Amino acid sequence: MARKARSKRYLTATMPDGYVKTIGPTADPFTHYWRIVAELANGKTEVFWGHTRSEAEARKLRGPAADGARKRGWHSYRFEIAELVESDTAP
């Protein structure tokens, strides 16, 4: 039996500060993008990011982010989630 190929598409998230992240081309069913912007004690910034298959899955990462902040000694951090918008062409 032949398998139907999933179409490739681009996924774009726009964060509250205006940063735009595009993922793709991909056939994976991602729906949300998450980002942690960590401010270190020495004044530098580190960014961690990923994508998930649901908003609930992304929200579950808030707890581990707080644990990471304590363990790594971050001065502060922001945890943000944005919905991914699908398109057939690259931005």
CORRA-V919618 format. One record per pair of residues at least 12 apart in sequence whose ideal C-beta (glycine too) atoms are under 10 Angstrom apart, sorted by the first residue. I is the first residue (numbers start at 1). J is the second residue. D is the distance in whole Angstrom. If there is no record, write none. Layout:
[[I	J	D] [I	J	D]]
This chain:
[[5	27	8] [6	26	9] [6	27	4] [6	28	9] [6	29	9] [7	25	9] [7	27	7] [7	88	8] [8	24	7] [8	25	4] [8	26	7] [8	27	6] [8	28	10] [8	88	9] [9	23	10] [9	24	6] [9	25	7] [9	26	7] [9	27	8] [9	28	10] [9	86	5] [9	87	6] [9	88	6] [9	89	9] [9	90	10] [10	22	6] [10	23	7] [10	24	4] [10	25	6] [10	26	8] [10	84	9] [10	85	9] [10	86	7] [10	87	5] [10	88	7] [10	89	7] [10	90	5] [10	91	7] [11	23	5] [11	24	6] [11	25	9] [11	26	7] [11	28	9] [11	29	10] [11	30	6] [11	31	8] [11	32	10] [11	33	8] [11	51	7] [11	83	10] [11	84	4] [11	85	7] [11	86	6] [11	87	8] [12	24	8] [12	33	9] [12	82	9] [12	83	10] [12	84	7] [12	85	5] [12	86	8] [12	87	7] [12	90	9] [12	91	6] [13	30	10] [13	32	8] [13	33	4] [13	34	9] [13	35	8] [13	49	9] [13	51	8] [13	80	9] [13	81	9] [13	82	4] [13	83	7] [13	84	5] [13	85	7] [14	33	9] [14	82	6] [14	83	9] [14	84	10] [14	85	8] [15	33	8] [15	34	10] [15	35	6] [15	37	9] [15	49	10] [15	78	10] [15	80	6] [15	81	9] [15	82	6] [16	35	10] [16	78	9] [16	80	6] [16	82	8] [17	35	10] [17	37	9] [17	78	9] [17	80	8] [19	35	8] [19	37	9] [19	47	9] [19	49	10] [19	80	9] [19	82	9] [20	82	10] [20	91	8] [21	33	6] [21	35	8] [21	49	7] [21	51	9] [21	82	8] [21	84	9] [22	84	9] [22	85	10] [22	87	9] [22	90	7] [22	91	6] [23	49	10] [23	51	6] [23	84	7] [24	84	10] [24	86	9] [24	87	9] [24	88	10] [24	89	10] [24	90	7] [24	91	10] [25	88	9] [25	89	10] [25	90	8] [26	51	9] [26	86	10] [28	51	8] [28	53	8] [29	53	6] [29	54	9] [30	50	9] [30	51	4] [30	52	7] [30	53	6] [30	54	9] [30	57	10] [30	58	10] [30	84	6] [30	86	9] [31	51	8] [31	52	7] [31	53	6] [31	54	6] [31	55	7] [31	57	9] [31	58	9] [31	83	7] [31	84	6] [31	86	9] [32	50	9] [32	51	7] [32	52	5] [32	53	8] [32	54	7] [32	55	5] [32	56	9] [32	57	7] [32	58	5] [32	59	9] [32	81	6] [32	82	7] [32	83	6] [32	84	6] [33	49	7] [33	50	8] [33	51	5] [33	52	8] [33	58	8] [33	80	9] [33	81	7] [33	82	5] [33	83	8] [33	84	6] [34	48	9] [34	49	7] [34	50	6] [34	51	7] [34	52	7] [34	55	10] [34	57	9] [34	58	5] [34	59	9] [34	60	10] [34	61	6] [34	62	9] [34	65	9] [34	79	7] [34	80	7] [34	81	5] [34	82	8] [35	47	6] [35	48	7] [35	49	4] [35	50	8] [35	58	10] [35	78	8] [35	79	8] [35	80	5] [35	81	8] [35	82	8] [36	48	4] [36	49	7] [36	50	9] [36	61	8] [36	62	10] [36	64	10] [36	65	5] [36	68	8] [36	69	9] [36	74	9] [36	77	6] [36	78	7] [36	79	5] [36	80	8] [37	49	9] [37	74	10] [37	76	9] [37	77	6] [37	78	5] [37	79	8] [37	80	7] [38	65	9] [38	68	8] [38	69	7] [38	72	7] [38	73	10] [38	74	5] [38	75	8] [38	76	8] [38	77	4] [38	78	8] [38	79	10] [39	69	10] [39	74	6] [39	75	5] [39	76	5] [39	77	7] [39	78	9] [40	72	8] [40	73	8] [40	74	6] [40	75	6] [40	76	9] [40	77	10] [41	72	9] [41	73	6] [41	74	8] [41	75	5] [41	76	10] [42	73	10] [42	75	9] [43	75	8] [44	75	10] [45	74	10] [45	75	10] [45	77	10] [46	72	9] [46	74	8] [46	77	9] [47	78	10] [48	61	10] [48	65	8] [48	68	8] [48	77	9] [48	79	10] [49	80	9] [51	82	10] [51	84	7] [52	81	9] [52	84	9] [55	81	7] [55	82	10] [55	83	7] [57	81	10] [58	79	9] [58	80	10] [58	81	5] [58	82	9] [58	83	10] [59	79	9] [59	81	7] [61	79	7] [61	81	9] [62	79	6] [62	81	9] [63	79	10] [64	79	10] [65	77	7] [65	78	9] [65	79	5] [66	79	8]]
